[in-house]
Amino acid sequence: MEPRAIKEVHVDEDLIQSGDFFVIIRLDGLDPIVMWGTGSYAGHTVMALRFDGELYIVESQDAWYWPTAGLQRTPYKQWIKQAKEASFNVVWLPLSGRSLLKFNEKAA
């Protein structure tokens, strides 16, 4: 991976839609092995999902860097704070307009 001059980008959470995808890379040893083994550029993935208008990040993980293990939803601002503390490199990948139309927030 090439070094980047930009270290942090603030995204207005009003721009994030349910179903948007976030890719996490943490260069800690495990993620590079996962990336090598899967041929991916991701060590972990999460999804944005709104509940009663509030933005959450939903995921399943084992609590190596998080206070809770298993399936969970974390308020977006709290998740961002925890991601910084865990030295996560996070990439936001919004759904395309066509995919956003197909996404069923209630079913998710």
N, C-alpha and C positions, 0 to 999 in steps of 0.2 A: 504494500500500500504506500502511496505517495504521501509525504507529510503535507498537512494543510495549515495555512496561516490562520484560518478562522478557527477559534477554539469553542465558541458558544454562539448559538443563534436563538433568539427568543421568538417563539411562534405564538401569535395571538390565538388563544384556545378557542375563540369563536370561529376560527377557520377550520378547526379539526372536526371532522364528521364521524359519526358512528360508522364503524367498518374500516376506518383508516388504519393502516398497517405501520408498525414501527419495527425496525430491525436494530438489534443491539449487538455490538461487538465490544468485547472486553479482552484486551490482549494480556490475559492472565495465564495462559498455558492451556486451559481447558477449551476455551472458545476457538483458538487456532486449531486444536485437534479436531473439534467438531466440524469446523469449516473445511479442513483438509479431508476428513472422512466423508463428508456429504457433498463436497464440491461447491459449497455455498460461501457466501460472504457474510453469513450471519451465525452467531453463536446462540442467539435467543430471539424470539419474536413475540410481540404483543399486539393487541388491538385496542383501539379507542371505542368506547361505547357510552352512550348517554343514558342515564337513568333519571327520569323526572327533570330533564333539562340540564343536569349536572354531568360534567365530563369525567369519565373514569378510564383507567387503563385496566384491561382484563388480561389475565395470564395464568399459567400454571408453571410453578417453579419450586425448587427445593430449599429455598431460604438460605442459600450460601451468603447472599448479600442483602437479603430482605428479612424483616422481622417475622414474616409469616410464610409457611410452606403450603403448597398445594394450589388448588383453584382459588382465585381471589380477584377482587376488584379494589383498586386503590384510587382515590381522588387524584386527578391529573397533576395538580400542583404538588401534592405530597409525593407522587411517583417521580416527578422531575427532580425534586430535592433528593430523594433516595438514589436516583440514577446518578446524579452528580457525586454523591458520597461514595458510590460504588465504582466510580471511574468508568461508567458506561459511555461508549460512543453510540449515540442514538441517531438513526436516520428515519425521518418521517416520510412515508409513502402514501399520499392520499389516494383514495379510490378514484378511478377515472369517472367521468360523468355517467357513462353507460353502466358501469359496475355499481355506482352509487344508486342509480335508479332500481337496480335489481336487489340491492341489499335490504333485507328484512330486519329492521332494528328490533322489533318485538320478538321475532323468532330467535334472534341471537341472544 
